[in-house]
Amino acid sequence: MNGDDFIRTALEGKARAVASRPAEGQGTAVSRVRLREGLTCDVQEGDWKLVVGMPQSMGGANEGATPGVFGRAAFGTCLAISYGMWAARLGVSLESVEVDVHADYDARGELGVSSDIRPGYLEIRYVVRIESPAPASDVLRVLDTADRCSTFVDLFSRGAPLHREVQIAASGR
């Protein structure tokens, strides 16, 4: 079984399973983030561990990529992986996939310098480069399907309800 056949078989099986038993596809993912000195965070989810931080120009210790890097990387990798998954499912051969994520920002919003500037990205664009022997119409069908079903396209374009819970414990200091 080649790579695309393996991917197609796995995804079709998962799709059938969640279609017949929706609860099998539902859950909650939890990432634990702990801030340490130097505006550096240790992140753990299951067996995966990451270090995220801020550069010295923002008061950090420059010990890890910034949250923005990880956010853009999450968006770009979600797209690239989705394109590969849908290409396999739809039987379209892709020889290479590259995604560039361009995010325009104005730090005045994040730093609280101007209430007229939003703290988030002003605009996000992504450029997809595909090499494929398939007709352009088949490649576009893959991209359109993947974008329509992408977790991060949905999150970045529509947002998700956001709820904050605060738990404060008195310290011994």
Buried (B, 14 or more C-beta within 10 A) or exposed (E): EEEBEEBBEEBEEEEEEEEEEEEEEEEEEEEEEEEEEBBBBBBEEEEEEBEBBBBEEEEBBBBBBBBBEBBBEBBBEBBBBBBBBBBBBBEBEBEEBEBEBEBEBBEBBBEEEEEEBEEEBEEBEBEBEBEBEBEEEBBEBBBEBBBEEBEBBBEBEEEEEEEEEEEEEEEEE
